[in-house]
Structure formats: structure tokens, C-alpha cells
């Protein structure tokens, strides 16, 4: 410490007048002290006021510039010293030093700027104002193909500097992307794949930039997928693979890059990782199994990449994924079910999968999770069944396979995501399937649960799907028994509320169901329709110019149907329906205009 104090005193007295040799000796002493105790030494240096002197030495382009930059780099390792470095005016001369031809000067300058920018907004702003990032990007572009150790070391420092400069700062990351840094980093990864430090730094820089949506297009125009997959294949250590995974996840959100990764063979690598880790109980292996299988599912979210891996249902990847369903590993069961849900995104795939017996595999999986089951697996398996039930030809086959019965086992679930998928699956299954709709619609437990969920105001999705399923049971069964079950369970008021939904499709489904209730079981539903103020709702729908043509049409059909009820007829007479309906005779939609004429006649006759 005494030596440090002496060196600081000498520097203060002689300043830049100091001879080169003496200055060198003082600077060596500072470096030695910083190496011994960085925190205490850097604070002493700041208190001495020497930082401003460093700015002068750097400005004078002295032969000691590289040593001064080295000292600044060491001082700036201390979080509390970064802002003082900026305030001492060190950034402009350091950025000027980036024009040097001396590799040692460039190395220490890159370190100094990188350390000052670390988690320091003021430092980044100062470097930005001086245009430092562009100079570094230009250096990387011109050096990219140099493979000597000192050049690789310098490029590693420059990549680190850019990373610290732009970390968690969208505008600075965007600036780097506009400067063309992404193709440079991809080239570095390809040329220097043997250099661990440089490739790791490139990957961390990728991870920094890949989160930005604007970066994806640039990444997609490079061979980044090929380079990363090549690198991934070489890695055996968890930590190294983890760094690559952190880059792959945001990149794989882009559909074009998904396809490039699939073509580069990433899926096969992921399947190998799954194979290696599936039976392990080590935390690292369990984490890697999850990351690999999650990434597989993500790759299947792209239509093109999904179809390539499906290969008409004969693809080896598809077959491997199927083998995950009967596994005892919850993560693999989950990934397998989610993968099937993703494969089931077009009719051709769905039909092939149902014909090849996948439904039974999903039912077996669900059956293992009925009692105290894994909610994410339940949700994923129900998602897959819902998607498979979309093609018309699959519905009867899936009903025969006992899908409805299996799904009903989850009625007791208190988990909204499971409730939501359960409702969607049943609604898809009964679409145009009168017998199934009739059978389910007479199931009192189901109907009572639906009525209960119609009031789940905290879960709009569950509430909406419950309403839609109630309506679907009536519309597809056209059954008096189903209507009576729904009336007795208190479902009518929810269908009236559904007619006021902001979604036209839900409004229309409700009106058609209410029309069937009025046509088939008006007397049984009369009191509930009156209590729910159906007639007022219909008047509002017909008066509202924004109502879609199908809403106006079905509202008028319903008005005609409820005229058979004395109390509802009185409600109709109280409101000026004739005025509203007569205006609709000139509606641009012919069907609406014709129904308006019929409704007007009925209202006139029965008034």
C-alpha cells in the first residue's frame, strides 16, 4: 500500500511531464496493487484524483496508453468505480484508442470499455455518443477470418464489450443489429468453432440479441442454425449445452429458423439428449431432459417444420414422440402429448393419427392421471384429443373409442386449464353428432357442472366454453329430454346472457339454442326465459344497428317462437317490436328482410 501511495504522489506531482520510464514504473505499481486488492486500491486511486490524469495520458497517445487502459479495465471491475471513470472523461480517449493498430492497446481498451459498460447506463451512453460500438463492429468484421491466438483473444474481448454495451437495452441491441453484427457473429462461430472462449462469447451475444423480434429476420438470413447445431453436436458438458439451449429457445420462436434447425439435424440431437437423460435422477440431467423435450415441442409449432417431421405419419421423429406417451416420466408424457397436439393441426394428420390408434394411447395416458394426476399432462392430453376431434370423420370413431367417457372423468377437476380443454374436447366431439349430444345432454352431472362453470367469472375461457357446450348440446341433439335437463338445472338464464356476448358466433349459437327451446319446450322454459328478460334482450339486439344479419334473423325467429307463451307474448306487446321489425323489411340482407316481413305479419295478427 505504501508503494501505491508513493506512486500516486509521484503521478500527482509530475503528471504527464513524467518521463516514460518513470511513468511506466508508477503504472506497474498501480497494476500490482490492483491485483493484490482491487477494491481498496481502486478507491485510493479515485480519491487521489489520478483518473483525470489518466484521461490526459490517454489523449496524449503516450507509449503508456495500453498500460493506462489496462489499469482502467482493472479499476472498472469494481462496480462503484464505473461511474467515476465516466465522470473523469475516460470514455472519449478510450474510444479514440480503438483506432490504434497495436493489438495490446486494442485488447486493454476493449476490456476497459467493456468493464465500464457492465450494468452501467452512463457508461453505455458515453460509448454510444462517441460511436465506440461501430468501431468495434468494424474491427470484428475485418478480423473475422484471423485464427492466430492473439487475434482470437482480441475478438473475444470485443464480443464481450459489445455484449456489456447492449445487455438488456433494446435500443442499443437494435443499433448493433442495424450495424450488421449478427452475420459477423455467425461467421465468427463458424470460423472459430475450436476456440471455446470465443464461441461461448458469441453464443452469449446471440442470446442477448435473439430475444429481439427485429433480430430474427437477420438470423434467418444467415447459416446460424447449421453452425449452432454443429457446435451442439460437439458438446458433452451440461454447462456448454445449456448456453446453446439459451440461444436456441428464442431463435426457435421464428418459423423460418425452426425449419432451418430441423434441416440442420437439431431434432436428432435433442432425441439423443432425451435418450441419455431419461432414466437419470441427477438434477442437471432432469433439467436437460425438460429443455430438450420443450424445444422439440417448440419446433413443432411451425407448420412447415411440423409437417416435415410428421412425414405422413411415418417419420422416425413422430414415432419416437409416440413412444413417450407410455413412459413413466411425466416430462416425457407431457412433451409427447403436446407434440401430438401440435402434429394435429391439419385434417390430414388428424385423420391419419386417429386411424393409426393414437387415441387409445392418449386415453391410457389420461387414465393414469385421473386420481391426483399431473395437471399439465391432463391439459396436454386433452388438447391433443380436442385437436384430433376437429375433422368430421374422426368424431364418430373417437366417440366409439370411449373418448367422451374418459373425458367426463375429469369433470371433478378444479383446475381451470383442465376444465377449459375438457369442455372444448366435448364440444368438438358432439358437433353434428346427434346421438352423442343427446346422451351427454341428458347427463345431469355434466349439465349441473356446466351451469356451475357458466358463472366462473374469474375464468372467462371456462365460462365461455361452458356456455357454448350447453348451447351445442341443444343444437346438435334437438332433443326435448336434453332441453328439459338443461331447464331443470338452471341453464336457460346463461343462454340468454350468452346472446349478449361480444362474440357474434356465441350470440348466434345462443339464439339458435333458445329458438329450439322455444319451439320444443316453451312451457317448461317459460318462467326462466321471462326471469332472464329474454324479450328485452331480443329488442336490444334488433334495435342495435351493429348486430350482424344472422343475429337479427335468429332474434326474429325467436320472437315468433315465444309468442306461444302468454307471459312472454305480453312482454313482446309492451315493447315496440313492430317499429323495429318493420324497419328491417328494407334490410340489405334478403333473408333478414324476408324474416322481418313474416315477423311483422305474426306480430300484427297476434297484437
Buried (B, 14 or more C-beta within 10 A) or exposed (E): EEEBEEBBEBBEEBBEEBEEEBBBEBBBBBBEBBEEEBEBBBBBBBEBEBBEBBBBBBBEEBEBBBBBBBBBBBBBBBEEBBBBBBBBBBBBBBBBBBEBEEBBBBBBBBBBBBBBBBEBEBBBBBBBEBEBBBBBBBBBBEBBEEEEEEBBBBBBBBBBBBBBBBBEBEEBBBBBBEBEBBBBBBBBBBBBBEBEBBBBBBBBBBBBBBBBEEBBEBBBEBBBBBBBBBBBBEBEEBEBBBBBBBBBBBBBBBBBBBBBBBBBBBBBBBBEBBEBBBEEEEEBBBBBBBBBBBBBBBBBBBBEBBBBBBEEBEBEBBEBBBEBBEBEBBBBBBBBBBBBBBBBBBEEBBBBBBEEEBBEBBBEBBEBBEEEBBEBBBBBBBBBBBBBBBBEEBBBBBBEBEBBEBBBBBBEBEBBBBBBBBBBBBBBBBBEBEEBBBBBBBBEEBBBBBBEBBBBEEBEBBBBBBBBBBBBBBBBBBBEEBBBBBBBBBBBBBBBBBBEBEEBEBBBBBBBBBBBBBBBBBEBBBEBBBEBBBBEBBBBBBBEEEBBBBBBBBBBBBBBBBBBBEEBBEBBBEBEBBEBBBEBBEBEBEEBBBBBBEBBEBBEEEE
